[in-house]
Amino acid sequence: MILVVGATGQLGSQVVRRLRAEGTPVRALVRDRAAASDLAATGAELVVADLREPGSLDAALTGATAVVATANAIAPTTRGDTADAVDAGYAELVARAERAGVSRFVLAAVPETPLDARVPVARSKRRTEERLAGSGMSWLSLRMPPFTEVWLALVGSELPLRGEQRATLHRPYAALRRFRRLTGRTIDRFGVMVVPGPASARQAFLSVHDAAAGLAAAVRPEAGAGPLDLGGPEALSWTEVAEIYARVLDRRVRVVSQPAAVYAAVSRLAAPVAPSLAGVLALNRLIASSETAWDTADAARRLGLGPLRTVEQVLREKAALPVR
Ligand SMILES: NC(=O)c1ccc[n+]([C@@H]2O[C@H](COP(=O)([O-])OP(=O)(O)OC[C@H]3O[C@@H](n4cnc5c(N)ncnc54)[C@H](OP(=O)(O)O)[C@@H]3O)[C@@H](O)[C@H]2O)c1
């Protein structure tokens, strides 16, 4: 039995679907059973628990052989879901998983960068990796670059969200809703792509569906242990992404770059009054000041993954879907 923590998220729900499609028994940790009928329909068992209520985790872990953890507080929908609270929940989850006899723990993580200590989500991933390394469990932390279906929407398009179930960017988080209303269609309407950092910075954009396949595959101990970088099949600059958008949408698309210093300054201002928003801005700062110009074909082979989706493939598939 595999416990998926974060099962109602964009990536987490894909992990549930993928494992269920393989016939693997899955327990999906949810906070609202009534809002998870799509997950129950996959045949997954639902368990109601919350990372912020450590006592609720024990029942969720009973009988689980492995945990796949994707939960995070980047788009919080419940009061009190701060990065620190979720991080404390991860500490409990790791300790209680070991006590419950879980033998394998798979973490959805972000790349290691020199800024990690200053970015709540990255800081929490590093701490969780340390806790896992200090546990007796076999573990794998899949460090992944920006997801195509998330970040290519964040820079100004609805296209990457077409057909996506439980999209992070559709979560009812007020700050995100306002941001999307302002910036969500600048590519589609005006041909303007607003990107974090230099237009020349390269990222190995990974489809969220390939990320889910990677996490599902990482449950097998043969996938190895420790941190593992998994990127998409090509490392593209934002300029190259704009060229792909231009081809797919058949319109001119120009890149407007937002310097990392802008995100750093606004994040500092937001921190005392809106810590969640500050966390999102800090993540943008991290993306703006780091690259993932990776070739991770070996990692994909180690996980037994088939060909990974290119950005152009994802966008063309989306463009062929009906608009809702
Ligand atoms: N997006 C990217 O580009 C990217 C790149 C690399 C790595 N990653 C990592 O990949 C993962 C993305 O996951 P996702 O797309 O599924 O996230 P998501 O769509 O943002 O969903 C967040 C999930 O976390 C759960 N959660 C939050 N607080 C919780 C708590 N206190 N107790 C239990 N569950 C809680 C949410 O539950 P509710 O629905 O109940 O709120 C939801 O299931 C993250 O770990 C992220 O750091 C993302």
The ligand as an SDF file (V2000), in Angstrom:
LIG
                    3D

 48 52  0  0  0  0  0  0  0  0999 V2000
    5.3340   23.2620   -9.9010 N   0  0  0  0  0  0  0  0  0  0  0  0
    6.6110   23.0800  -10.2500 C   0  0  0  0  0  0  0  0  0  0  0  0
    7.0750   23.6320  -11.2450 O   0  0  0  0  0  0  0  0  0  0  0  0
    7.4820   22.1620   -9.4160 C   0  0  0  0  0  0  0  0  0  0  0  0
    8.7880   21.9140   -9.8350 C   0  0  0  0  0  0  0  0  0  0  0  0
    9.5640   21.0450   -9.0780 C   0  0  0  0  0  0  0  0  0  0  0  0
    9.0710   20.4420   -7.9390 C   0  0  0  0  0  0  0  0  0  0  0  0
    7.8110   20.7350   -7.5520 N   0  0  0  0  0  0  0  0  0  0  0  0
    7.2940   20.0720   -6.3510 C   0  0  0  0  0  0  0  0  0  0  0  0
    6.2840   19.1800   -6.7810 O   0  0  0  0  0  0  0  0  0  0  0  0
    5.1880   19.1970   -5.8840 C   0  0  0  0  0  0  0  0  0  0  0  0
    3.9630   19.7550   -6.6030 C   0  0  0  0  0  0  0  0  0  0  0  0
    2.8300   19.1220   -6.1070 O   0  0  0  0  0  0  0  0  0  0  0  0
    1.3570   19.4880   -6.6100 P   0  0  0  0  0  0  0  0  0  0  0  0
    1.4140   20.0100   -7.9920 O   0  0  0  0  0  0  0  0  0  0  0  0
    0.5000   18.3190   -6.3680 O   0  0  0  0  0  0  0  0  0  0  0  0
    0.9850   20.6820   -5.5810 O   0  0  0  0  0  0  0  0  0  0  0  0
   -0.3260   21.5920   -5.5120 P   0  0  0  0  0  0  0  0  0  0  0  0
   -1.1610   21.4470   -6.7230 O   0  0  0  0  0  0  0  0  0  0  0  0
    0.1500   22.9440   -5.0930 O   0  0  0  0  0  0  0  0  0  0  0  0
   -1.1710   20.9520   -4.2870 O   0  0  0  0  0  0  0  0  0  0  0  0
   -0.7410   21.1000   -2.9530 C   0  0  0  0  0  0  0  0  0  0  0  0
   -1.0440   19.8200   -2.2190 C   0  0  0  0  0  0  0  0  0  0  0  0
   -0.4950   19.8690   -0.8980 O   0  0  0  0  0  0  0  0  0  0  0  0
   -1.5350   19.5420    0.0290 C   0  0  0  0  0  0  0  0  0  0  0  0
   -1.3270   20.1380    1.3340 N   0  0  0  0  0  0  0  0  0  0  0  0
   -1.0000   21.4090    1.6320 C   0  0  0  0  0  0  0  0  0  0  0  0
   -0.9620   21.5690    2.9730 N   0  0  0  0  0  0  0  0  0  0  0  0
   -1.2700   20.3690    3.5080 C   0  0  0  0  0  0  0  0  0  0  0  0
   -1.4090   19.9050    4.8460 C   0  0  0  0  0  0  0  0  0  0  0  0
   -1.2580   20.7160    5.8930 N   0  0  0  0  0  0  0  0  0  0  0  0
   -1.7450   18.6170    5.0460 N   0  0  0  0  0  0  0  0  0  0  0  0
   -1.9580   17.7860    3.9910 C   0  0  0  0  0  0  0  0  0  0  0  0
   -1.8580   18.1670    2.7100 N   0  0  0  0  0  0  0  0  0  0  0  0
   -1.5150   19.4490    2.4770 C   0  0  0  0  0  0  0  0  0  0  0  0
   -2.7880   20.1100   -0.6300 C   0  0  0  0  0  0  0  0  0  0  0  0
   -3.9540   19.6220   -0.0040 O   0  0  0  0  0  0  0  0  0  0  0  0
   -5.3350   20.4790   -0.0940 P   0  0  0  0  0  0  0  0  0  0  0  0
   -5.8250   20.3050   -1.5110 O   0  0  0  0  0  0  0  0  0  0  0  0
   -6.1780   19.8590    0.9400 O   0  0  0  0  0  0  0  0  0  0  0  0
   -4.9730   21.9180    0.1920 O   0  0  0  0  0  0  0  0  0  0  0  0
   -2.5680   19.5950   -2.0560 C   0  0  0  0  0  0  0  0  0  0  0  0
   -2.8550   18.2400   -2.1510 O   0  0  0  0  0  0  0  0  0  0  0  0
    5.6120   20.0810   -4.7180 C   0  0  0  0  0  0  0  0  0  0  0  0
    6.1760   19.2980   -3.7180 O   0  0  0  0  0  0  0  0  0  0  0  0
    6.6060   21.0120   -5.3600 C   0  0  0  0  0  0  0  0  0  0  0  0
    7.5250   21.5570   -4.4310 O   0  0  0  0  0  0  0  0  0  0  0  0
    7.0000   21.5650   -8.2670 C   0  0  0  0  0  0  0  0  0  0  0  0
  1  2  1  0
  2  3  2  0
  2  4  1  0
  4  5  1  0
  4 48  2  0
  5  6  2  0
  6  7  1  0
  7  8  2  0
  8  9  1  0
  8 48  1  0
  9 10  1  0
  9 46  1  0
 10 11  1  0
 11 12  1  0
 11 44  1  0
 12 13  1  0
 13 14  1  0
 14 15  2  0
 14 16  1  0
 14 17  1  0
 17 18  1  0
 18 19  2  0
 18 20  1  0
 18 21  1  0
 21 22  1  0
 22 23  1  0
 23 24  1  0
 23 42  1  0
 24 25  1  0
 25 26  1  0
 25 36  1  0
 26 27  1  0
 26 35  1  0
 27 28  2  0
 28 29  1  0
 29 30  1  0
 29 35  2  0
 30 31  1  0
 30 32  2  0
 32 33  1  0
 33 34  2  0
 34 35  1  0
 36 37  1  0
 36 42  1  0
 37 38  1  0
 38 39  2  0
 38 40  1  0
 38 41  1  0
 42 43  1  0
 44 45  1  0
 44 46  1  0
 46 47  1  0
M  CHG  2   8   1  16  -1
M  END
$$$$
